[in-house]
C-alpha cells in the first residue's frame, strides 16, 4: 500500500518488489475486499484504499 499511496502503478509495484503484476493485482483485490470496497461504475477503490492506509486502517 505504501507504493500505491505514492502513486505507483501495479506494474511499477511489481517491478519494485520483483513479483508479477498478477500477484500485485491479487493483493490489491484482497485489500479492497478486506476494506469492503466493492466494484462499481465510478471505481475509485484505489483512492479509498490509499486513504484507509494513510488513516492506519489498512
PDB file with SEQRES, HELIX, SHEET and CRYST1 records, atoms N, CA, C and O in Angstrom:
SEQRES   1 A   58  UNK UNK UNK UNK UNK UNK UNK UNK UNK UNK UNK UNK UNK          
SEQRES   2 A   58  UNK UNK UNK UNK UNK UNK UNK UNK UNK UNK UNK UNK UNK          
SEQRES   3 A   58  UNK UNK UNK UNK UNK UNK UNK UNK UNK UNK UNK UNK UNK          
SEQRES   4 A   58  UNK UNK UNK UNK UNK UNK UNK UNK UNK UNK UNK UNK UNK          
SEQRES   5 A   58  UNK UNK UNK UNK UNK UNK                                      
HELIX    1 AA1 UNK A    2  UNK A    5  1                                   4    
HELIX    2 AA2 UNK A   10  UNK A   17  1                                   8    
HELIX    3 AA3 UNK A   21  UNK A   34  1                                  14    
HELIX    4 AA4 UNK A   45  UNK A   54  1                                  10    
CRYST1    1.000    1.000    1.000  90.00  90.00  90.00 P 1           1          
ATOM      1  N   UNK A   1       0.817  -1.184   0.000  1.00  0.00           N  
ATOM      2  CA  UNK A   1       0.000   0.000   0.000  1.00  0.00           C  
ATOM      3  C   UNK A   1       0.865   1.253   0.000  1.00  0.00           C  
ATOM      4  O   UNK A   1       0.473   2.271  -0.570  1.00  0.00           O  
ATOM      5  N   UNK A   2       2.009   1.197   0.616  1.00  0.00           N  
ATOM      6  CA  UNK A   2       2.873   2.384   0.642  1.00  0.00           C  
ATOM      7  C   UNK A   2       3.264   2.802  -0.769  1.00  0.00           C  
ATOM      8  O   UNK A   2       3.294   3.995  -1.073  1.00  0.00           O  
ATOM      9  N   UNK A   3       3.560   1.846  -1.628  1.00  0.00           N  
ATOM     10  CA  UNK A   3       3.931   2.179  -3.007  1.00  0.00           C  
ATOM     11  C   UNK A   3       2.731   2.701  -3.785  1.00  0.00           C  
ATOM     12  O   UNK A   3       2.861   3.623  -4.590  1.00  0.00           O  
ATOM     13  N   UNK A   4       1.578   2.118  -3.548  1.00  0.00           N  
ATOM     14  CA  UNK A   4       0.358   2.595  -4.206  1.00  0.00           C  
ATOM     15  C   UNK A   4       0.036   3.998  -3.721  1.00  0.00           C  
ATOM     16  O   UNK A   4      -0.380   4.848  -4.509  1.00  0.00           O  
ATOM     17  N   UNK A   5       0.223   4.247  -2.434  1.00  0.00           N  
ATOM     18  CA  UNK A   5      -0.029   5.579  -1.879  1.00  0.00           C  
ATOM     19  C   UNK A   5       0.896   6.620  -2.508  1.00  0.00           C  
ATOM     20  O   UNK A   5       0.564   7.804  -2.561  1.00  0.00           O  
ATOM     21  N   UNK A   6       2.056   6.171  -2.982  1.00  0.00           N  
ATOM     22  CA  UNK A   6       2.987   7.081  -3.654  1.00  0.00           C  
ATOM     23  C   UNK A   6       2.637   7.258  -5.129  1.00  0.00           C  
ATOM     24  O   UNK A   6       3.354   7.938  -5.863  1.00  0.00           O  
ATOM     25  N   UNK A   7       1.528   6.645  -5.563  1.00  0.00           N  
ATOM     26  CA  UNK A   7       1.062   6.809  -6.936  1.00  0.00           C  
ATOM     27  C   UNK A   7       1.617   5.803  -7.916  1.00  0.00           C  
ATOM     28  O   UNK A   7       1.486   5.985  -9.126  1.00  0.00           O  
ATOM     29  N   UNK A   8       2.230   4.750  -7.423  1.00  0.00           N  
ATOM     30  CA  UNK A   8       2.825   3.745  -8.315  1.00  0.00           C  
ATOM     31  C   UNK A   8       1.747   2.884  -8.957  1.00  0.00           C  
ATOM     32  O   UNK A   8       0.733   2.575  -8.331  1.00  0.00           O  
ATOM     33  N   UNK A   9       1.969   2.504 -10.188  1.00  0.00           N  
ATOM     34  CA  UNK A   9       1.070   1.599 -10.898  1.00  0.00           C  
ATOM     35  C   UNK A   9       1.329   0.169 -10.426  1.00  0.00           C  
ATOM     36  O   UNK A   9       2.328  -0.110  -9.763  1.00  0.00           O  
ATOM     37  N   UNK A  10       0.413  -0.726 -10.780  1.00  0.00           N  
ATOM     38  CA  UNK A  10       0.622  -2.134 -10.433  1.00  0.00           C  
ATOM     39  C   UNK A  10       1.921  -2.648 -11.037  1.00  0.00           C  
ATOM     40  O   UNK A  10       2.649  -3.400 -10.388  1.00  0.00           O  
ATOM     41  N   UNK A  11       2.220  -2.256 -12.262  1.00  0.00           N  
ATOM     42  CA  UNK A  11       3.455  -2.673 -12.936  1.00  0.00           C  
ATOM     43  C   UNK A  11       4.676  -2.162 -12.170  1.00  0.00           C  
ATOM     44  O   UNK A  11       5.643  -2.898 -11.970  1.00  0.00           O  
ATOM     45  N   UNK A  12       4.627  -0.904 -11.744  1.00  0.00           N  
ATOM     46  CA  UNK A  12       5.744  -0.319 -11.007  1.00  0.00           C  
ATOM     47  C   UNK A  12       5.942  -1.016  -9.663  1.00  0.00           C  
ATOM     48  O   UNK A  12       7.073  -1.276  -9.252  1.00  0.00           O  
ATOM     49  N   UNK A  13       4.842  -1.315  -8.984  1.00  0.00           N  
ATOM     50  CA  UNK A  13       4.922  -2.032  -7.708  1.00  0.00           C  
ATOM     51  C   UNK A  13       5.529  -3.416  -7.932  1.00  0.00           C  
ATOM     52  O   UNK A  13       6.406  -3.844  -7.181  1.00  0.00           O  
ATOM     53  N   UNK A  14       5.063  -4.107  -8.963  1.00  0.00           N  
ATOM     54  CA  UNK A  14       5.582  -5.447  -9.269  1.00  0.00           C  
ATOM     55  C   UNK A  14       7.074  -5.401  -9.549  1.00  0.00           C  
ATOM     56  O   UNK A  14       7.832  -6.224  -9.037  1.00  0.00           O  
ATOM     57  N   UNK A  15       7.493  -4.448 -10.354  1.00  0.00           N  
ATOM     58  CA  UNK A  15       8.920  -4.320 -10.678  1.00  0.00           C  
ATOM     59  C   UNK A  15       9.738  -4.023  -9.423  1.00  0.00           C  
ATOM     60  O   UNK A  15      10.804  -4.604  -9.220  1.00  0.00           O  
ATOM     61  N   UNK A  16       9.246  -3.133  -8.596  1.00  0.00           N  
ATOM     62  CA  UNK A  16       9.958  -2.733  -7.376  1.00  0.00           C  
ATOM     63  C   UNK A  16      10.115  -3.894  -6.405  1.00  0.00           C  
ATOM     64  O   UNK A  16      11.153  -4.038  -5.760  1.00  0.00           O  
ATOM     65  N   UNK A  17       9.062  -4.734  -6.305  1.00  0.00           N  
ATOM     66  CA  UNK A  17       9.081  -5.850  -5.362  1.00  0.00           C  
ATOM     67  C   UNK A  17       9.549  -7.165  -5.981  1.00  0.00           C  
ATOM     68  O   UNK A  17       9.619  -8.189  -5.302  1.00  0.00           O  
ATOM     69  N   UNK A  18       9.867  -7.126  -7.268  1.00  0.00           N  
ATOM     70  CA  UNK A  18      10.314  -8.317  -8.002  1.00  0.00           C  
ATOM     71  C   UNK A  18       9.284  -9.440  -7.925  1.00  0.00           C  
ATOM     72  O   UNK A  18       9.620 -10.594  -7.662  1.00  0.00           O  
ATOM     73  N   UNK A  19       8.017  -9.077  -8.161  1.00  0.00           N  
ATOM     74  CA  UNK A  19       6.922 -10.050  -8.213  1.00  0.00           C  
ATOM     75  C   UNK A  19       6.134  -9.775  -9.485  1.00  0.00           C  
ATOM     76  O   UNK A  19       6.373  -8.783 -10.174  1.00  0.00           O  
ATOM     77  N   UNK A  20       5.186 -10.668  -9.792  1.00  0.00           N  
ATOM     78  CA  UNK A  20       4.403 -10.480 -11.014  1.00  0.00           C  
ATOM     79  C   UNK A  20       3.299  -9.449 -10.813  1.00  0.00           C  
ATOM     80  O   UNK A  20       2.861  -9.184  -9.693  1.00  0.00           O  
ATOM     81  N   UNK A  21       2.864  -8.877 -11.930  1.00  0.00           N  
ATOM     82  CA  UNK A  21       1.751  -7.932 -11.890  1.00  0.00           C  
ATOM     83  C   UNK A  21       0.495  -8.645 -11.378  1.00  0.00           C  
ATOM     84  O   UNK A  21      -0.295  -8.056 -10.640  1.00  0.00           O  
ATOM     85  N   UNK A  22       0.310  -9.898 -11.764  1.00  0.00           N  
ATOM     86  CA  UNK A  22      -0.839 -10.689 -11.298  1.00  0.00           C  
ATOM     87  C   UNK A  22      -0.842 -10.799  -9.776  1.00  0.00           C  
ATOM     88  O   UNK A  22      -1.903 -10.730  -9.155  1.00  0.00           O  
ATOM     89  N   UNK A  23       0.318 -10.967  -9.176  1.00  0.00           N  
ATOM     90  CA  UNK A  23       0.417 -11.043  -7.716  1.00  0.00           C  
ATOM     91  C   UNK A  23       0.002  -9.717  -7.100  1.00  0.00           C  
ATOM     92  O   UNK A  23      -0.740  -9.696  -6.118  1.00  0.00           O  
ATOM     93  N   UNK A  24       0.465  -8.628  -7.657  1.00  0.00           N  
ATOM     94  CA  UNK A  24       0.079  -7.301  -7.153  1.00  0.00           C  
ATOM     95  C   UNK A  24      -1.428  -7.129  -7.287  1.00  0.00           C  
ATOM     96  O   UNK A  24      -2.090  -6.694  -6.344  1.00  0.00           O  
ATOM     97  N   UNK A  25      -1.970  -7.464  -8.443  1.00  0.00           N  
ATOM     98  CA  UNK A  25      -3.411  -7.325  -8.659  1.00  0.00           C  
ATOM     99  C   UNK A  25      -4.198  -8.152  -7.638  1.00  0.00           C  
ATOM    100  O   UNK A  25      -5.217  -7.700  -7.115  1.00  0.00           O  
ATOM    101  N   UNK A  26      -3.720  -9.353  -7.365  1.00  0.00           N  
ATOM    102  CA  UNK A  26      -4.384 -10.205  -6.377  1.00  0.00           C  
ATOM    103  C   UNK A  26      -4.337  -9.599  -4.985  1.00  0.00           C  
ATOM    104  O   UNK A  26      -5.331  -9.622  -4.259  1.00  0.00           O  
ATOM    105  N   UNK A  27      -3.196  -9.064  -4.615  1.00  0.00           N  
ATOM    106  CA  UNK A  27      -3.055  -8.448  -3.293  1.00  0.00           C  
ATOM    107  C   UNK A  27      -3.922  -7.200  -3.163  1.00  0.00           C  
ATOM    108  O   UNK A  27      -4.536  -6.968  -2.122  1.00  0.00           O  
ATOM    109  N   UNK A  28      -3.966  -6.398  -4.226  1.00  0.00           N  
ATOM    110  CA  UNK A  28      -4.804  -5.200  -4.218  1.00  0.00           C  
ATOM    111  C   UNK A  28      -6.275  -5.606  -4.100  1.00  0.00           C  
ATOM    112  O   UNK A  28      -7.026  -4.983  -3.350  1.00  0.00           O  
ATOM    113  N   UNK A  29      -6.690  -6.631  -4.823  1.00  0.00           N  
ATOM    114  CA  UNK A  29      -8.067  -7.116  -4.734  1.00  0.00           C  
ATOM    115  C   UNK A  29      -8.392  -7.595  -3.317  1.00  0.00           C  
ATOM    116  O   UNK A  29      -9.497  -7.372  -2.824  1.00  0.00           O  
ATOM    117  N   UNK A  30      -7.441  -8.247  -2.671  1.00  0.00           N  
ATOM    118  CA  UNK A  30      -7.636  -8.692  -1.288  1.00  0.00           C  
ATOM    119  C   UNK A  30      -7.800  -7.502  -0.359  1.00  0.00           C  
ATOM    120  O   UNK A  30      -8.656  -7.519   0.525  1.00  0.00           O  
ATOM    121  N   UNK A  31      -7.002  -6.488  -0.546  1.00  0.00           N  
ATOM    122  CA  UNK A  31      -7.110  -5.271   0.271  1.00  0.00           C  
ATOM    123  C   UNK A  31      -8.477  -4.629   0.079  1.00  0.00           C  
ATOM    124  O   UNK A  31      -9.131  -4.250   1.050  1.00  0.00           O  
ATOM    125  N   UNK A  32      -8.910  -4.506  -1.183  1.00  0.00           N  
ATOM    126  CA  UNK A  32     -10.230  -3.939  -1.461  1.00  0.00           C  
ATOM    127  C   UNK A  32     -11.310  -4.728  -0.732  1.00  0.00           C  
ATOM    128  O   UNK A  32     -12.207  -4.150  -0.117  1.00  0.00           O  
ATOM    129  N   UNK A  33     -11.216  -6.043  -0.806  1.00  0.00           N  
ATOM    130  CA  UNK A  33     -12.210  -6.910  -0.172  1.00  0.00           C  
ATOM    131  C   UNK A  33     -12.227  -6.730   1.338  1.00  0.00           C  
ATOM    132  O   UNK A  33     -13.296  -6.601   1.935  1.00  0.00           O  
ATOM    133  N   UNK A  34     -11.061  -6.722   1.956  1.00  0.00           N  
ATOM    134  CA  UNK A  34     -10.970  -6.569   3.413  1.00  0.00           C  
ATOM    135  C   UNK A  34     -11.481  -5.215   3.879  1.00  0.00           C  
ATOM    136  O   UNK A  34     -11.976  -5.087   4.998  1.00  0.00           O  
ATOM    137  N   UNK A  35     -11.364  -4.203   3.021  1.00  0.00           N  
ATOM    138  CA  UNK A  35     -11.862  -2.874   3.361  1.00  0.00           C  
ATOM    139  C   UNK A  35     -13.335  -2.699   2.985  1.00  0.00           C  
ATOM    140  O   UNK A  35     -13.925  -1.647   3.233  1.00  0.00           O  
ATOM    141  N   UNK A  36     -13.920  -3.733   2.388  1.00  0.00           N  
ATOM    142  CA  UNK A  36     -15.318  -3.669   1.988  1.00  0.00           C  
ATOM    143  C   UNK A  36     -15.559  -2.741   0.810  1.00  0.00           C  
ATOM    144  O   UNK A  36     -16.642  -2.173   0.675  1.00  0.00           O  
ATOM    145  N   UNK A  37     -14.560  -2.587  -0.036  1.00  0.00           N  
ATOM    146  CA  UNK A  37     -14.658  -1.702  -1.195  1.00  0.00           C  
ATOM    147  C   UNK A  37     -15.096  -2.519  -2.403  1.00  0.00           C  
ATOM    148  O   UNK A  37     -14.282  -3.176  -3.052  1.00  0.00           O  
ATOM    149  N   UNK A  38     -16.391  -2.470  -2.695  1.00  0.00           N  
ATOM    150  CA  UNK A  38     -16.940  -3.239  -3.803  1.00  0.00           C  
ATOM    151  C   UNK A  38     -16.788  -2.485  -5.118  1.00  0.00           C  
ATOM    152  O   UNK A  38     -16.745  -1.255  -5.148  1.00  0.00           O  
ATOM    153  N   UNK A  39     -16.709  -3.245  -6.193  1.00  0.00           N  
ATOM    154  CA  UNK A  39     -16.564  -2.679  -7.529  1.00  0.00           C  
ATOM    155  C   UNK A  39     -17.860  -2.011  -7.961  1.00  0.00           C  
ATOM    156  O   UNK A  39     -18.945  -2.555  -7.754  1.00  0.00           O  
ATOM    157  N   UNK A  40     -17.747  -0.836  -8.558  1.00  0.00           N  
ATOM    158  CA  UNK A  40     -18.906  -0.140  -9.114  1.00  0.00           C  
ATOM    159  C   UNK A  40     -18.444   0.753 -10.263  1.00  0.00           C  
ATOM    160  O   UNK A  40     -17.243   0.965 -10.427  1.00  0.00           O  
ATOM    161  N   UNK A  41     -19.390   1.290 -11.078  1.00  0.00           N  
ATOM    162  CA  UNK A  41     -19.001   2.043 -12.278  1.00  0.00           C  
ATOM    163  C   UNK A  41     -18.033   3.199 -12.014  1.00  0.00           C  
ATOM    164  O   UNK A  41     -17.103   3.401 -12.795  1.00  0.00           O  
ATOM    165  N   UNK A  42     -18.226   3.946 -10.955  1.00  0.00           N  
ATOM    166  CA  UNK A  42     -17.330   5.054 -10.623  1.00  0.00           C  
ATOM    167  C   UNK A  42     -16.243   4.508  -9.701  1.00  0.00           C  
ATOM    168  O   UNK A  42     -16.176   4.856  -8.522  1.00  0.00           O  
ATOM    169  N   UNK A  43     -15.387   3.640 -10.266  1.00  0.00           N  
ATOM    170  CA  UNK A  43     -14.449   2.867  -9.459  1.00  0.00           C  
ATOM    171  C   UNK A  43     -13.304   3.722  -8.933  1.00  0.00           C  
ATOM    172  O   UNK A  43     -12.356   4.035  -9.653  1.00  0.00           O  
ATOM    173  N   UNK A  44     -13.414   4.089  -7.673  1.00  0.00           N  
ATOM    174  CA  UNK A  44     -12.361   4.868  -7.010  1.00  0.00           C  
ATOM    175  C   UNK A  44     -11.805   4.109  -5.807  1.00  0.00           C  
ATOM    176  O   UNK A  44     -11.328   4.712  -4.845  1.00  0.00           O  
ATOM    177  N   UNK A  45     -11.873   2.779  -5.874  1.00  0.00           N  
ATOM    178  CA  UNK A  45     -11.416   1.948  -4.758  1.00  0.00           C  
ATOM    179  C   UNK A  45      -9.945   2.152  -4.446  1.00  0.00           C  
ATOM    180  O   UNK A  45      -9.552   2.102  -3.280  1.00  0.00           O  
ATOM    181  N   UNK A  46      -9.138   2.377  -5.446  1.00  0.00           N  
ATOM    182  CA  UNK A  46      -7.697   2.552  -5.220  1.00  0.00           C  
ATOM    183  C   UNK A  46      -7.455   3.776  -4.340  1.00  0.00           C  
ATOM    184  O   UNK A  46      -6.632   3.734  -3.426  1.00  0.00           O  
ATOM    185  N   UNK A  47      -8.164   4.853  -4.614  1.00  0.00           N  
ATOM    186  CA  UNK A  47      -8.034   6.067  -3.802  1.00  0.00           C  
ATOM    187  C   UNK A  47      -8.544   5.812  -2.387  1.00  0.00           C  
ATOM    188  O   UNK A  47      -7.905   6.213  -1.415  1.00  0.00           O  
ATOM    189  N   UNK A  48      -9.686   5.152  -2.269  1.00  0.00           N  
ATOM    190  CA  UNK A  48     -10.242   4.858  -0.945  1.00  0.00           C  
ATOM    191  C   UNK A  48      -9.317   3.948  -0.139  1.00  0.00           C  
ATOM    192  O   UNK A  48      -9.183   4.116   1.073  1.00  0.00           O  
ATOM    193  N   UNK A  49      -8.685   2.992  -0.803  1.00  0.00           N  
ATOM    194  CA  UNK A  49      -7.746   2.101  -0.115  1.00  0.00           C  
ATOM    195  C   UNK A  49      -6.526   2.883   0.380  1.00  0.00           C  
ATOM    196  O   UNK A  49      -6.035   2.633   1.481  1.00  0.00           O  
ATOM    197  N   UNK A  50      -6.046   3.810  -0.413  1.00  0.00           N  
ATOM    198  CA  UNK A  50      -4.901   4.635  -0.002  1.00  0.00           C  
ATOM    199  C   UNK A  50      -5.295   5.494   1.197  1.00  0.00           C  
ATOM    200  O   UNK A  50      -4.518   5.641   2.140  1.00  0.00           O  
ATOM    201  N   UNK A  51      -6.495   6.058   1.162  1.00  0.00           N  
ATOM    202  CA  UNK A  51      -6.965   6.859   2.297  1.00  0.00           C  
ATOM    203  C   UNK A  51      -7.023   6.005   3.554  1.00  0.00           C  
ATOM    204  O   UNK A  51      -6.593   6.440   4.622  1.00  0.00           O  
ATOM    205  N   UNK A  52      -7.554   4.788   3.432  1.00  0.00           N  
ATOM    206  CA  UNK A  52      -7.609   3.881   4.583  1.00  0.00           C  
ATOM    207  C   UNK A  52      -6.202   3.564   5.088  1.00  0.00           C  
ATOM    208  O   UNK A  52      -5.969   3.516   6.296  1.00  0.00           O  
ATOM    209  N   UNK A  53      -5.267   3.349   4.164  1.00  0.00           N  
ATOM    210  CA  UNK A  53      -3.881   3.078   4.538  1.00  0.00           C  
ATOM    211  C   UNK A  53      -3.292   4.256   5.312  1.00  0.00           C  
ATOM    212  O   UNK A  53      -2.667   4.072   6.356  1.00  0.00           O  
ATOM    213  N   UNK A  54      -3.496   5.448   4.798  1.00  0.00           N  
ATOM    214  CA  UNK A  54      -2.954   6.636   5.442  1.00  0.00           C  
ATOM    215  C   UNK A  54      -3.601   6.903   6.794  1.00  0.00           C  
ATOM    216  O   UNK A  54      -2.985   7.490   7.684  1.00  0.00           O  
ATOM    217  N   UNK A  55      -4.852   6.465   6.939  1.00  0.00           N  
ATOM    218  CA  UNK A  55      -5.560   6.608   8.232  1.00  0.00           C  
ATOM    219  C   UNK A  55      -5.199   5.484   9.201  1.00  0.00           C  
ATOM    220  O   UNK A  55      -5.641   5.491  10.350  1.00  0.00           O  
ATOM    221  N   UNK A  56      -4.397   4.518   8.745  1.00  0.00           N  
ATOM    222  CA  UNK A  56      -3.987   3.416   9.609  1.00  0.00           C  
ATOM    223  C   UNK A  56      -4.978   2.274   9.689  1.00  0.00           C  
ATOM    224  O   UNK A  56      -4.896   1.444  10.595  1.00  0.00           O  
ATOM    225  N   UNK A  57      -5.933   2.218   8.734  1.00  0.00           N  
ATOM    226  CA  UNK A  57      -6.943   1.151   8.741  1.00  0.00           C  
ATOM    227  C   UNK A  57      -6.575  -0.005   7.848  1.00  0.00           C  
ATOM    228  O   UNK A  57      -7.257  -1.030   7.868  1.00  0.00           O  
ATOM    229  N   UNK A  58      -5.520   0.118   7.061  1.00  0.00           N  
ATOM    230  CA  UNK A  58      -5.154  -0.966   6.144  1.00  0.00           C  
ATOM    231  C   UNK A  58      -3.728  -1.395   6.409  1.00  0.00           C  
ATOM    232  O   UNK A  58      -3.221  -2.298   5.743  1.00  0.00           O  
TER     233      UNK A  58                                                      
END                                                                             
